[in-house]
């Protein structure tokens, strides 16, 4: 079993930065796929960024050039560096992982990001 825990969310002013972390605890072999999603009340969860086992990254158009996804398989950690934050980035952010060993999928509990002056 794998438990994901996000951290790093909070309140930040427009133009500011935050770094989200996703720690994988348990029997995760490595990240086959690691993604970050976000959700605002009343909307579906939306893909923000993803990174494959080979290191290929993808981003939603709304965050390209501002967000950077990375992961450290040895430490079983994933990250989302968010720069030039805008009020519309306000959401609960979730990490999502596919385990390379079992192809099981896991979600974290979410971390709130609020961008406001």
N, C-alpha and C positions, 0 to 999 in steps of 0.2 A: 504494500500500500504506500502511496505517496501523498504527502500533504504539502500544498504550496502556500506560502505566506508572502504577501506583498507588503511593502513598506515604502516610506518616502513621500507619501502624499501630504497635502496640507494646503494652506492658504498662501497665495503668492499674488503679487501685483502684476498687471499686464506688462509684458516685456521681460518678466523674470524667468527663472529656470528652476526646474526640479528634476531630481533623478529618482525614478522608481526602481525598486529592487524586488526580485521574486526569488525566494529561497525555497528549494525543493528538499524536503525532509523525507527520508524513508528509502525505499529500495529502487530509486530511479537509476537506470543504467547510464543514460545520457540523454540530452535533448535531441530527439529526432526532429521535432518541430517545436518552436517556441514562439508564441504570439502574445501580443497585447491587444485587448479590446477595451472599449469604453462604452458606458451606458448612462444616459440621462433619463430622468423619470418620464414615462410615457413612450419612450422609444426602445427599439430593439438594440441589443448589444451589437456594436459595430467594430469591425477590425481596424486597428490603428497601424500596427506594424507586425512583421513576422520575420523570422530567420530560420533557414533550413539547416539540416545537419551539415551541409557543405558550406554554410556561411552566406548563402544568398539571402539578401534582405529585400523586403517589399514594404511599401508604405502607402497609406491612404493619401490621396491627393492633398487633403486638407492639412497634412502635417509634413509633407515632403520638404526637405531643406531645414526643418526646425527640430525634428525628433530623430534620434538615433537609437536603434535597438542593438543590443549585444548580448553575449552569453559566455559563461565560463563553465565548460563541462566539468572540469576538474573540481571546481568548488560547488557545482550544481546551483549556479546562480544565473539569473537573467536580469537584464537592466533595460530601462527606457530613459534615455537622457532627453529631456524636453526643454527646449530653449525658445525664446521669443514667444512666451505663452500669451494666449489671447483669452478673453472671457468665454468664447465659444469652445474652448478646450475644457471647460468645467464639466466634470463627469466623475463617475466611479470607474476606476481603471482596474481591469482584471488581467491576470496572466493565465495563459492556457498552454499546456505542455502535452506533447505526445512522447511517451517513453520509447526510446530506441530499442529497448530489450523486449517489451511486451506489446508495444503499440497501443497501450492503454492511454486514455486521455484524462486529464485532470484540470480542474479550475481552482484558482485561488479564491479567497473570500472577498477581494476587492479593497481598494484604497481610494479615498475621496481626494480629488484634486479640485480646488476652487481658485479661479483666477478672477480677482476683483480688486478694485481700488478702494 
